[in-house]
Amino acid sequence: MSAKTGPQNHPERSYEKGKALSARAHDLIPGGAHTYAKGDDQYPEESPRFIVRGKGCRIQDVDGNEFIEYGMGLRAVTLGHAFPPVIEAAQRALLEGSNFNRPSPLEVECAERLLGFIPRADMVKFTKDGSAALDGGLKLARAWTGRDMVAICGDHPFFSSSDWFIGSTGIPGGVPEWTRQHTVKFQYNNLASVEALFDQYPDRIACVVLEAARNVEPAEGFLAGLRDLCHRRGALLMLDEMITGFRWHKNGAQHVYDIEPDLSCFGKAFANGFALSALAGKREIMEQGGIRGPRERVFLLSTTHGAETHALAAALAVMKVYETEPVIETLYARGERLREGVNRVVAELHLERQFGLTGRPCCLFFNTENADGVPDPAFRTLFMQEMLKRGVLAPSFVTSYSHSEADIDATIEAIAESLWVYRKALEEGVQRYLKGPAVKSVYRRFA
């Protein structure tokens, strides 16, 4: 359709089974889900509550509704749901047993393969989630430097579920004040703000933590200057590559930006949705967690399930796909096709001030603003609501290897219709079109 002709009629979707199951979930699970980003308060009232299956980039909920999905598995599923080579590798490993009293050979094989992808690191330790990986990196940095503080990028939304990060957010309940005082924030692309922290807390900052990039690219010389500054002031640099790893490039964002961190953390796309993350770094720093060498030892990432065989086998299969197929090129191509289509629609509807895509083509976010050009959660909710009516679940527009050109074109069509409603809501009031409450920030003190 032309964006100016208005939306087509779409059949009503029922979410009754999902809503009933959600009510049960809230009685059993704090928040109703085991990840806050998957909670009911992050999605419109009329939306799928529980997903029962996925294949490629398409999913089905408990009510039988089907959707094209973006940002799959909180951006952990980069190849596609139930991607055959990955599933088959995990199944083969499970048939031999998933966990033993001594290590599996897969631990060595997967470590060698990952370090081949990340040549700026010498050693790696596996764990189950990104929080644990960053926690381990911070502990190593504190032991290495003999310092107790950490400086984090205040423009990046999440690093860990542990106290050292959560205490710095808007929901610090249960975190001691002492812990909160040991995390300080700097601004992305602002070396002066980092230098000011080193001046304010001399010989206190053990580690500087950030994503190499998010929806804003690093300014010329920022990352290299940050590394030099850290080393000049006696601190380590740790990159959170949970999202950028296996998405910006198969060798990580550190390859794209030619930056050599002391420590870096990977996960999400590393095993295409299987629970596996990694802390990688320089040998002399990582060896603090080993059983050889002269330094005082650090108790580092010792987890019962950290190296389950099926997850390692899945990661090995993922890396093989990245080596033999054009995964990264496809992520960029699909994202660029989507961006170009959205830009055309936005221009036709004169919504340049209210809606747009940001970030690299392989990792696109959308901004939703009101008539005054101010970010507005009600308009974000409305946009997602309208996309769901048209069969697209899109908390972001982060593509996967399984998104076809036809999927992208169908998504652009859905965006055109949804933004037509968005424009009407700007003219007539968002509450006239929005069903239910607006989405809320995860980092809020009260329900």
C-alpha positions in Angstrom: 0.0 0.0 0.0 0.9 3.6 -0.2 1.5 4.9 3.3 -1.0 7.7 2.7 -3.9 5.3 1.8 -4.4 4.0 5.3 -4.2 0.5 6.8 -5.9 -2.6 5.5 -8.3 -4.6 7.6 -6.7 -7.4 9.6 -8.4 -10.3 11.4 -8.6 -9.9 15.2 -6.1 -12.0 17.1 -7.2 -13.8 20.3 -4.8 -13.8 23.3 -7.1 -15.4 25.9 -5.1 -18.5 26.6 -2.0 -16.4 27.0 -3.6 -14.0 29.4 -4.9 -16.8 31.5 -1.5 -18.4 31.6 0.0 -15.0 32.5 -2.2 -14.7 35.5 -1.0 -18.1 36.8 2.6 -17.1 36.1 2.4 -13.9 38.2 1.2 -16.0 41.1 4.2 -18.3 40.8 7.1 -16.2 39.3 8.0 -12.7 40.5 7.3 -10.5 37.5 5.6 -13.4 35.6 8.8 -14.2 33.7 12.4 -15.2 34.4 13.8 -12.2 32.4 12.5 -8.7 33.0 12.8 -7.8 29.4 10.2 -10.5 28.6 7.7 -9.2 31.1 4.1 -8.1 30.4 5.0 -4.5 31.2 7.4 -4.4 28.2 4.7 -5.2 25.7 1.2 -3.9 24.7 -1.9 -5.3 26.4 -2.9 -7.1 23.1 0.2 -9.2 22.5 1.4 -12.8 22.8 2.2 -13.7 26.4 3.9 -17.1 25.8 5.7 -18.5 22.8 5.4 -22.2 22.2 7.6 -22.7 19.1 9.8 -21.0 16.5 11.3 -21.9 13.2 13.6 -19.5 11.4 12.3 -16.0 12.0 8.7 -17.1 12.7 7.1 -17.9 16.0 3.7 -19.1 17.3 2.1 -18.3 20.7 -0.1 -20.4 22.9 -3.2 -19.0 21.2 -2.0 -20.2 17.8 -1.1 -16.7 16.5 1.9 -16.5 14.2 4.4 -13.7 13.9 7.6 -12.6 12.2 10.0 -11.9 15.1 12.8 -9.5 15.5 15.4 -9.2 18.2 14.9 -13.0 18.6 15.7 -14.4 22.1 16.8 -10.9 23.3 19.2 -10.9 20.3 20.6 -14.3 21.2 19.2 -16.1 18.2 21.1 -14.8 15.3 20.9 -17.7 12.9 17.2 -18.5 13.4 15.0 -20.5 15.7 15.7 -24.3 15.7 18.5 -23.8 13.1 19.1 -27.4 11.9 23.0 -27.7 12.1 22.9 -26.2 15.7 20.1 -28.4 16.9 21.6 -31.5 15.4 25.0 -30.8 17.0 23.4 -30.3 20.4 21.3 -33.5 20.0 24.4 -35.6 19.2 26.2 -34.3 22.3 23.2 -34.9 24.5 23.1 -38.6 23.5 26.6 -38.9 25.0 25.7 -37.2 28.3 25.6 -33.5 29.2 27.7 -33.2 32.4 30.5 -35.2 34.0 32.8 -35.0 37.0 35.8 -34.1 34.8 35.9 -31.8 31.7 34.7 -32.8 28.3 37.1 -32.6 25.3 34.5 -30.2 23.8 35.7 -27.6 26.4 39.2 -27.5 24.8 37.9 -27.7 21.2 35.4 -24.9 21.8 38.0 -22.7 23.6 40.4 -23.2 20.7 37.8 -22.3 18.1 36.5 -19.2 19.9 40.0 -17.9 20.5 40.6 -18.4 16.8 37.7 -16.0 16.2 38.9 -13.6 18.9 42.7 -13.4 18.3 43.1 -10.4 20.7 42.5 -12.8 23.6 44.7 -15.6 24.9 42.5 -17.6 27.3 38.7 -18.1 27.8 36.4 -19.3 30.6 32.9 -20.4 29.8 29.8 -19.8 31.9 26.0 -19.7 31.3 25.1 -16.0 31.2 26.5 -12.6 30.4 26.2 -11.3 33.9 28.4 -14.0 35.3 31.0 -13.4 32.6 31.2 -9.7 33.4 31.2 -10.4 37.1 34.2 -12.6 36.6 36.0 -10.0 34.5 35.5 -7.3 37.2 36.8 -9.7 39.9 40.0 -10.3 37.8 40.4 -6.6 37.2 40.1 -5.8 40.9 42.6 -8.6 41.8 45.1 -7.4 39.1 45.0 -3.8 40.0 44.4 -4.0 43.7 41.6 -1.4 43.3 37.9 -1.6 44.2 35.9 0.7 41.9 34.4 0.2 38.4 33.6 2.8 35.8 30.7 1.9 33.5 29.3 3.6 30.5 26.1 5.3 31.6 24.7 5.4 28.1 24.5 1.6 27.9 21.5 0.0 29.5 22.7 -3.3 31.0 25.9 -5.1 32.1 25.0 -7.5 34.9 22.2 -8.6 37.3 24.8 -8.4 40.1 24.9 -5.7 42.8 27.8 -3.8 41.2 25.6 -2.8 38.3 22.1 -3.0 39.6 23.0 -0.7 42.4 23.7 2.0 39.8 20.2 1.8 38.3 16.9 3.3 39.3 16.0 0.0 41.1 18.8 -0.5 43.6 16.6 -2.2 46.3 18.6 -4.8 48.3 22.0 -3.4 47.2 24.2 -2.1 50.1 25.2 1.6 49.9 28.8 0.6 50.1 28.5 -1.4 46.8 26.6 1.4 45.1 29.4 3.9 45.9 31.9 1.7 44.1 30.3 2.0 40.7 30.6 5.3 38.8 29.5 6.3 35.3 31.0 8.1 32.3 29.5 9.2 29.0 30.0 7.4 25.7 32.3 9.1 23.2 33.5 11.5 26.0 37.0 10.8 27.1 37.0 13.8 29.3 34.2 12.3 31.4 36.4 9.2 32.0 39.5 11.3 32.8 37.4 13.2 35.3 36.5 10.0 37.1 40.1 9.0 37.3 40.9 12.4 38.8 38.0 12.2 41.2 38.9 8.7 42.4 42.7 8.5 42.1 44.1 5.0 42.2 40.6 3.5 42.9 39.2 2.5 39.5 40.1 -1.1 38.6 38.2 -1.4 35.4 36.3 0.6 32.7 33.4 -1.3 31.2 31.4 -0.5 28.0 29.9 -1.9 24.8 32.2 -1.0 21.9 29.1 0.5 20.2 25.3 0.4 20.5 23.1 2.6 18.4 25.8 5.3 18.2 29.2 4.7 16.5 32.4 5.4 18.4 33.9 8.8 17.6 37.2 8.8 15.8 39.9 7.8 18.3 37.5 7.3 21.2 38.1 3.6 21.8 41.9 3.7 21.2 42.1 6.8 23.4 40.0 5.1 26.1 42.4 2.1 26.2 45.4 4.3 26.4 43.8 6.3 29.2 42.9 3.2 31.2 46.5 1.9 31.0 48.0 5.2 31.7 45.9 5.5 34.8 46.5 1.9 35.9 43.0 0.4 35.0 41.9 -2.4 32.7 39.5 -2.1 29.8 36.7 -4.6 29.5 34.4 -4.7 26.4 30.9 -6.2 26.7 30.5 -7.9 23.4 27.3 -9.8 24.3 25.4 -8.1 21.5 28.2 -7.0 19.1 30.0 -10.3 19.1 28.9 -12.5 16.2 26.8 -9.6 14.9 29.1 -6.7 14.0 31.6 -9.2 12.7 32.5 -12.8 13.3 35.6 -11.6 15.0 33.7 -9.1 17.2 33.3 -5.4 17.3 36.9 -5.2 18.6 38.0 -6.3 15.1 35.7 -3.8 13.4 37.1 -0.9 15.5 40.6 -2.3 15.8 40.7 -2.1 19.6 42.5 -4.6 21.9 40.7 -4.8 25.3 42.3 -6.5 28.3 39.1 -8.5 28.8 36.0 -9.1 26.7 32.7 -11.0 27.2 30.7 -12.9 24.6 27.3 -14.7 24.7 23.9 -14.4 23.1 24.6 -15.2 19.4 27.7 -17.3 20.4 25.5 -20.4 20.7 22.3 -19.3 18.9 20.1 -19.3 22.0 21.7 -22.1 24.0 23.0 -21.0 27.4 26.7 -20.2 26.9 28.7 -17.1 27.5 32.5 -16.5 27.7 35.0 -14.3 29.4 38.1 -13.9 27.3 41.3 -12.0 27.9 45.0 -11.6 28.2 46.8 -14.6 29.5 48.5 -12.9 32.5 45.2 -11.5 33.7 43.1 -14.7 33.1 45.8 -16.9 34.7 44.8 -15.4 38.1 41.9 -17.8 37.9 44.1 -20.8 37.2 46.1 -23.2 39.2 49.6 -22.3 38.0 51.7 -19.1 38.3 53.0 -17.1 41.2 50.1 -14.6 41.8 47.4 -14.9 44.5 44.6 -16.9 43.0 41.1 -15.6 42.1 38.1 -18.0 42.4 36.8 -17.5 38.9 33.6 -18.7 37.3 33.3 -22.1 38.8 29.8 -23.3 37.8 28.3 -26.8 37.7 26.6 -26.1 34.3 29.1 -23.7 32.8 30.4 -26.2 30.2 27.5 -28.5 29.4 28.3 -30.5 26.3 25.2 -29.7 24.3 25.8 -25.9 24.6 29.5 -26.3 23.6 28.5 -28.4 20.7 25.9 -25.8 19.7 28.6 -23.1 19.8 30.9 -25.1 17.7 28.2 -25.6 15.1 27.4 -21.9 15.2 31.1 -21.0 14.5 31.2 -23.5 11.7 28.2 -21.8 10.0 29.9 -18.4 10.4 33.0 -19.7 8.8 31.2 -21.3 5.8 28.1 -19.1 5.2 27.6 -15.4 4.6 25.9 -14.8 8.0 27.3 -11.3 8.7 26.8 -10.1 5.2 23.1 -11.2 5.3 22.5 -9.5 8.7 23.7 -6.2 7.2 21.9 -6.7 3.9 18.5 -7.4 5.4 18.9 -4.5 7.9 19.9 -2.1 5.1 16.9 -3.2 3.1 14.6 -2.6 6.1 16.2 0.8 6.8 15.7 2.0 3.3 12.1 0.9 3.2 11.3 2.5 6.6 13.0 5.8 5.5 10.7 5.9 2.4 7.6 5.4 4.5 8.6 7.9 7.2 9.3 10.5 4.5 6.0 9.9 2.8 4.1 10.3 6.1 6.3 13.3 7.2 7.2 11.5 10.5 10.9 12.3 10.4 10.7 14.0 13.8 8.7 11.2 15.5 10.0 7.9 14.1 13.2 6.5 12.8 15.8 3.7 13.0 19.1 4.0 14.6 22.2 1.7 14.9 24.1 -0.5 12.4 22.0 -2.3 9.8 22.8 -5.6 11.7 21.3 -4.2 14.9 18.5 -1.7 14.3 16.5 0.0 17.1 13.5 2.3 16.5 12.7 5.6 18.3 9.2 6.7 19.0 8.5 10.3 19.9 5.4 12.4 20.4 4.3 15.5 18.6 6.8 17.6 20.6 9.7 15.3 19.5 10.0 13.8 23.0 10.5 10.0 23.5 7.2 8.6 24.6 6.5 5.1 25.9 2.8 5.4 24.9 3.8 5.8 21.2 6.3 2.9 21.5 3.5 0.8 22.8 1.1 1.9 20.1 3.6 1.1 17.4 4.3 -2.4 18.7 0.5 -2.9 19.1 -0.1 -2.0 15.5 2.8 -4.2 14.3 1.4 -7.2 16.2 -2.0 -6.7 14.5 -0.1 -7.2 11.3 1.8 -10.2 12.4 5.2 -8.7 13.5 6.6 -9.0 17.0 9.2 -6.2 17.1 10.7 -4.8 20.3 13.5 -3.8 17.9 14.4 -4.5 14.3 17.4 -6.7 14.9 17.5 -9.1 12.0 18.6 -12.7 11.8 20.2 -14.9 9.2 16.7 -16.5 8.7 15.0 -13.3 7.7 14.4 -13.4 3.9 13.9 -10.5 1.6 10.2 -11.3 1.5 10.1 -11.2 5.3 11.7 -7.7 5.2 9.3 -6.5 2.6 6.3 -7.8 4.6 7.7 -6.0 7.6 8.0 -2.7 5.7 4.3 -3.1 4.6 3.3 -3.6 8.3 5.4 -0.6 9.3 3.7 1.6 6.7 0.2 0.7 8.0 1.3 1.0 11.6 2.8 4.4 11.1 -0.4 5.6 9.4 -2.1 4.9 12.7 0.8 6.5 14.5 0.2 9.7 12.5 -3.5 9.7 13.3 -2.6 9.3 17.0 -0.4 12.3 16.8 -3.3 14.3 15.4 -6.1 13.0 17.6 -4.4 11.7 20.8 -2.6 8.5 21.4 -5.1 7.2 24.0 -7.8 7.1 21.3 -5.8 4.3 19.6 -3.9 2.6 22.4 -5.4 -0.4 24.1 -4.2 -0.8 27.7 -1.3 0.8 29.5 2.0 2.0 28.0 5.1 0.0 28.5 7.3 0.9 31.5 11.0 1.1 32.3 12.5 -2.1 33.9 14.5 0.2 36.2 11.7 1.6 38.2 11.4 1.4 42.0 7.6 0.7 42.3 5.2 -1.4 40.2 
